[in-house]
Every structure is written in C-alpha cells, then in structure tokens.
Amino acid sequence: MTFVIHIDSFCHWISFSRHYPSSCGVANLKQGTIRNRVGKMKTYSVKSVLGIALLSLSGAATAATVNDYVTFSATGFSSFPTTVAVPTDPVTGAFTITFDPTQSYSDPTTTGITLKSLNIPLDSALAFTYSPTGPFAGELVVGGSNAGASAVIEPPSADNDFYLHIINFSSGPTFQQLGYTSSCSSGSCGYFYTDGVNPTGHGSVSVTPITAVPLPASLPLFGAALGIVGLLGLSRKRNAFATFGFA
C-alpha cells in the first residue's frame, strides 16, 4: 500500500489513495435587382458578423493571461521519519509560468510552466494546479507531475519529488509551504517539509512579470484581419457578378 502525502493551506496529512430562369427580360431585370439587393444585404451581414468576431478576438488577446518568472527558497526543514537527516537545506529554484488566473487548472497541468533551476533532484516533469474559486482560491501549487503537483509519495516508495505552495498568487504571492522527498536509492529516504507552522522553518517567493511577449498575442488578430479582408473582397466580387448578370 502506498502513502500519498497531500497538502492544504496550513498543514499536511497522509491519505490512502492513487488515484430559379424566366423568358421575359423585365422579369430578368427585376430578379436581378432583387438578387443584387440580397447580395448587398449578405455583404452587410458578413461585415457585421466579422466585425463582431474581430472584437471577440481582440478581447481574447487582451485576456487576463499572466507570464511570470518565479523564484523561491525554503529553509528549516523537518524530516519524516525524524531519524532521517535532511539532505538539502535550503531548497532553492525558479520557473516560468504562463496561465490565466481567472481559469481553473487541474492537477497536474504541465503546459505553460517551465523549470529553470532547482537544487534538488526531480524525477518527473514540472506541473501546477490553480483555481480562482473555492476554499483554495488564488492558491498556486507547483511540483513534480508524478503524484500530482500537490502531493508527494511517502517512503518507502518515494521518488525525487517536491511541491511548492504559494497563496494569494495573483494579488500578493506569499510562501506557504514546501515539501520534498528523496529517492530511497539515494540513501536519504524520507519526506522533508517546512512551512509557516513549523517554528524553525520559513521560505520566500518572488514573482516578476515577463512583459516581452506581445508577438504571440498579436498573431491571432493579424490572421483575423487578413481573413476579414479576403472574405469582404469575395463578397464584393459576388455582388458585382450578380449586378452584371441580371441587370
């Protein structure tokens, strides 16, 4: 049976889981006039619809997506079992993350996050989980994807893994907790943690916005503009053809 250590805002716990033609010229003229008007109406409709679509794309491009560079540090670790010496203290690292803080991200989400540095081993891809609502609203948890960003497997099945818990990420990022496990093959088989409850442990996080990313946001609008120009040109050609054929 495998023990999985999960985290919440203030503590740890251990749980068991794993989880139409006409012959009359007049008729042709009238029919051509009608079709011409219909063609114009269609053109106006296309313009309106495309205009709305452009506005929608513009709104999407200016959504609440953030692109941040995050550094962290934690020290004063406790160990479990208590007889195992803490192998690395302090633990430091950095990552970049791009996501929309108005949306929820399931655990583990590996898209949009990139590990830049970490002074402890990690056996799986970096992942995160986040929700803007609920009991853990605004809390970002980052960690290895093996057991989920918000959990590590406790010995003796432990691998090299960690989690970092940051509260109030969008409004005022604050370190809450960091825990990690070392693989039993390393000789220091254990779970090591530090948080705001541990009187000897503490940590810090620093979040720096990355602003040099205007190109990807502008590309959808540029593509939409080209599409609008092409469709309006096609609508005008069809309208001119109807006038020439029936008038």
N, C-alpha and C positions, 0 to 999 in steps of 0.2 A: 504493500500500500504506500502511495506517495503523498507526502505532506506538501501542500502548496501554501505559501505564506502570502496573504493578501494585505493590502493597506487601506486605511481610510484617512480622514483628515487628521486624526490625532494619535492613533495607536496602530499596532499590528495585531493580527490574530491568525491562528492556524486552523484551516478547514480541510476536510477530506473531499477532494474534487479533482477533475482533469478532463478536464472538460470539453334648204326649198326651190324652179325656173318659171318664168312667165313669158308668153308670146307678145305681150304689149310693152312697148318702150316706156310708156308712162309708168306702168307698174314697176318696171325695172328701175326707173328713176326714184320712185317712192321707196321701193325696197332698199335701194342703195342708200338713200338718205337715212332710213331707219337704221340700217346696219352701221352707217357711219356714226350716228349718234350713239348707238350701243358701243361701238368701238371706243368712242371718246369716254363714255361712262366707265368702260372697263379700264381705260388708261388712268382715269381719276382714282378708281378703286385701287388699282395697283400702286399708285403713288401713295395713297393713304395707308395701305397695308404695309408697304415697305418703309414708310416714314415711321410707323409705329414700331416696326421691327428694329429699325436703326436706333430709336430711342431706347428700346429694351436692351439691345446690345450695349449701348453706351452705359446704361445703368449697371449692367452686369460687369462691365470692365472697371467700374468705379465702386465695386462692392467692398466689403469690409475685410478683404484679404490682407493679412499681415505677412511680412517677410522679415524674420528676426534672427540675429546672431546671439546665442545664449551661452554664457559661461557659468560654471558652478564649482563650488568647493564645499567639502564637508569634513569635519574632524571630530574627534572624541567618540570613537565607535565603541559600542558594547558588542559582545560576542555571544553566540548561541551554538553549541554549548559554551558555557562560561569557561571551561577548561582550555578552549582553543584560543591561541594568541591571534590578535588582529593582524593580518598580513600586510595591509596597506592603510596608512593613516598619515596625512589626509588623502581623500579621494578628490581628484580634480578632472574636469573635462569641458568640452564645448561642442555645440551642434548648431546647425541652422534649421529653421522650421518655417514653412510656408503653409498657412491654413486660414480658414475663415472662422473667427471666433463666435460668429452668430450661428454656426452649424455644429452638429454633434459628430464625433468621430469614434467609431467602435474600436474596441481593444482586441488585437493590436492593429494599428494603422501604420504602414511602413512608407507610404507615399507622402512626399512633402517634407521629410525630415532626413538630415544627413549628419552623421557623426564626424566631427572634425578632430577631436582629441579625447583620450580617456586613459588614465594611468593605471587602470585595472583591466584584466582580460575580459573579453566579451565574446561568447560563442555563437551569437545569433545577430540578425540584423536589428538595427535600432528602430524602435517603434514608439507610438504615443497614443494616448486616448484623451478625449476632451469633450465636455458638454457645457453649453451655456445655461442649462436649466437643471433643476433637480437639486438634491441635497449636496452634490459636489459641484455646483455651478461655478464656472470660471476656473476650475482646477485642472491644471495640465500635469499629466503623469507621463514620464519618458522612461524607457527602459528597453531591455532585450525582448525580442519577439517570441522567444521560445515558450515561456509560460504566460505571455501577455505582458504588456508594458507595466502593468500594475501588480505584478507578482513575481516571486522567485521560488524555485523548488528547494525545499529544505533538505539537508543531508539525511541519508547517505546517497541520494540520487541527484545531488546538486551538480550544476554545471557552472561555468563562469557567467554570471548574470548580475544585473543590477536594476534598480528603479530609482527615479528622482521625482519627488512630489513637489510641485510649485502651486501655491494658492494665489488667487487674485491675479492670474497671469495677464489679463487684458487691462486691468485698472492699476495694479501695483504689485508686480511679481515679488513673491516672498517665499523663501525657502521654508519647507515644512518637514521634509524627511528624505533620507537617502539610505537605502539598504543594498547590500550586495552579498553574493555567495561566491565561494571559490570551489573549484572542482576538487573532488576528493583525491584525484590523482596528483594534485599539486602539493599535497602534504598538509594543507591548512583547510581541512574540510569543515566548513561552518557557515553560519549566517551572521553578518555583521551590519549593524544599523546605528544610526544617530538621528535624533530629531529634537523638536522643541520641548519634549517631555523629559528626555534624558538630561539630567542636570549638568553633565560634563560635555555633552555633545552640542554642536551647533553647525550651521552652514550658511552659505550665501549664494545668491544668484544675481547675474547681471544680464539685462536684456537690451540689446542695441538694434534699433530698426535698420534694415538694409534698404536703402532708397533707390539704388541704381538698378531698377527693374522696370522701366517704362515701356520697353520694346514689346515684350510678350502681351501686355495689356492692350497695346495699340494695334496689334496684328488682326484681331477679330474685327475691329472697326474698319480697318483698311480693306479687308476682304469683303465686308458687308457693303462698303461704299462702291467697290468695283462691281459687285453683284447688282446693286441698285441701278448703276449707270447702264449696265448691259441689259437688264430687264426693261427699263424705261425706253431704251433705244429700240428694242424688239417690239414693244407695244406701239411706238410711233410708226414703225415700218408696217405693221399690220393694219394700223388705222389708215395710213396713206394708200395702201393696197386696196382697201375697201372703198375708199372715195374714188379711185381711178377706175375700178371695175364696174361700179354701179351708177355713177353719175352720168 
